[in-house]
Amino acid sequence: MTQNQRKMTQNSILRRWLNNVDIFPPRLFLGLMNPVFDLLRAARCLLGYRQVDAEARFGMKDKAIHRLEAGHFKLLPREAFLLKARYQDEGVEFTDAADGHGPGVRWKVAGKVPGKDNPDFFGSRLFRAARGLANISQRKLADLANVDPSFIARLERDRFGSINEVTLRKIEVALRQLNIEITPETGSYGAGVRWISHPNERSQLSRD
């Protein structure tokens, strides 16, 4: 794809999402923190991409996703809409805050992980996405859950033939302490991750 073709494709995607109600809700940008960039990180982790993998796959500039996920922006950059559209095209759905819960990401359809022959039995992509939403390292999560860091590393790479459910629950409890939960799949959509309560609300509570 030439540079002009890539630019035309990006402009087409941007127009599509600016004319679609399913874009980042404006209310997300008005609080004490901006969760959009964490949601993009979680979506990338759900898809199993490293930053450099996603940049190469979507024809983005070097370090573009790194800068987006760092979130050092006063205004929402154009690339955030483009990247969200790419992730949605690959099977990720961005969910709004609703019913007292915060926003999150999930698979659009239940069942197999896109691009994999087998179901994600132990939730390897989900735990990686949850850690991405929390924006913490494997070691920090391991310390919080009081588990061996190698367990989390192997879990996220889906390297287990069988698994210790007690250890798995410890990680889930640790994630809940970070205001993050894994949501189960239903007949209508796949599993995902979300903030238990909106991060802006928790920030306000901590300040009060």
Secondary structure by P-SEA (a helix, b strand, c coil): ccaaaaaaaaaaaaaaaaacccccccccccccccaaaaaaaaaaaaacccaaaaaaaaccccaaaaaaaacccccccaaaaaaaaaaaaabbbbbcccccbbbbccccccccccccccccccaaaaaaaaaaaacccaaaaaaaacccaaaaaaaaacccccccaaaaaaaaaaaaaacbbbbbbcccbbbbccccccaaaaaaaaac
